């Protein structure tokens, strides 16, 4: 979940040089004239310099034009890409194998896949979700952060955590997980199929987005079929537990619009029954599932 070590080293060559140049151009800490002096500044002063820099994007352009450190064209291209930074509050939401999910706190949330620098985010932020203030930066075809952040000492209860999970699922449905910057909305247009799957996912989201569900179902028969199949999964989860509770397992069932219409010992047996009794136009809406034995019983003799 980190940038490669060589790229981390490159970052810590480029970024302090840029901040030193910003300090000189903005006339902030005049006594600081070298990178070692910059790196030894008190944390609060470094943070103030950083904040001032992000408020003056023209400094970045001037740095690239002047190239005071005589960086290579490739290095300058990395620095220039930082004009696409994303600054704000983020929920450090989930640690995945490839990256950590940063979920922004905007009204129209986005989920970013972010790579750490020296230290893994799982070590820096072992308890998630966590609300922080930081800046995301592109680094080649990936996203990292600028190495500085502020924490908000807020405890999240189960209700807020569930809401954040819903927000994450919705962000994925609309834009996917963003792994490069700049993010161009037109290049990541929402996939209606993913949105519909998210809307149908829980009773809470069905109630919240019922208008959107109806609108999508009316768009085409394909969306109506997808809706019926997703609702079939929802009903199957409920029915499976009930059927296991009464001692049924290893049995196949078919659901149509929330009603169990056929059962049998094999999938083929159930599908043959469905073909006999269901009108042709309704066949795509049928959801077939198996009630499996509880996990604790599998493999026993």
Buried (B, 14 or more C-beta within 10 A) or exposed (E): BBBEEEBBEBBBEBBBBBBBBBBBBBEBBEEBEEBEEBEEBEEEBBBBBBEBBBEEEEBBEBBBEEBEBEBEEEBBEBBBBBBBBBBEBBBBBBBEEEBBBBBBEEEEBBBBBBBBBBEBBBEBBEEBBBBBBBBBBBBBEBBBBBBBBEEEEEEBEEEEBEEBBBBBBBBBBBBBBBBBBEBEEEEBEEBBBBBBBBBBBBEEBBEBBEEBBEEBBEEEEEBBBBBBBBBBBBBBEEBBEEBBEEEBBEBBBBBBEEEEBBBBEEEEEBBEBBEEEBEEEBEBBBBBBBBEEEEEEEEEE
